[in-house]
Structures are given as C-alpha cells and as structure tokens.
Amino acid sequence: VAVTGRFAMGAAKRDVHVGYLELVKESDGALLYREFAEEFAQAGYVNGRNLKLVRKSAGGQSERLRSFAADLAASKVDLIVAASTEAARGGP
C-alpha cells in the first residue's frame, strides 16, 4: 500500500474523503485496512482530522459490493479503494 500523486505529503490543500471497499469481514481485513490508514498518516493525513475514511465491508457476501460501491460514489468521495479484484468489479 502506498500513498502517491495528489495524496502525497503536502500535495493536497484540503481535506480528503476516501472510501474503502472490501469483500471480507472487517475483522479479516483489519491488517490491510490498518496499513492503508497508516500510509495516509505517513503522508500527513489523519483520519478524523484532515482525512475521512469510510469503510464498507461486505462480510464475505459479494452481492453486497455493488450497492456499497454505489453508496460510496453517491457520498462524493475523492477516491474509492477496492481491497480485492472482486471488490473493484463490484461483485460477481
């Protein structure tokens, strides 16, 4: 996991709103999500201060991914990160 581009240290002048979409249960994806958040912190973005992370976990139910992705898009996030290929596709 790496934070680059407009999200790199000092690149953005405003708060960032990021959606995180995963197929697995939150507990199963905890390590990857924590590393993801830590990369943003190293780039100067702290969740709750200048970063809003919204995590959507489908709990292993791939049919939920499409509606979660639509929810994230509707909330006008700056970026949606999919934690797996299936999450990126929005389900089966």
Stockholm file with secondary structure:
# STOCKHOLM 1.0

chainA/1-92         VAVTGRFAMGAAKRDVHVGYLELVKESDGALLYREFAEEFAQAGYVNGRNLKLVRKSAGGQSERLRSFAADLAASKVDLIVAASTEAARGGP
#=GR chainA/1-92 SS CCCCGGGSTTTCSSCEEEEEEESSCTTTTHHHHHHHHHHHHHTTCCBTTTEEEEEEECTTCGGGHHHHHHHHHHTTCSEEEESSHHHHHTCC
#=GC SS_cons        CCCCGGGSTTTCSSCEEEEEEESSCTTTTHHHHHHHHHHHHHTTCCBTTTEEEEEEECTTCGGGHHHHHHHHHHTTCSEEEESSHHHHHTCC
//
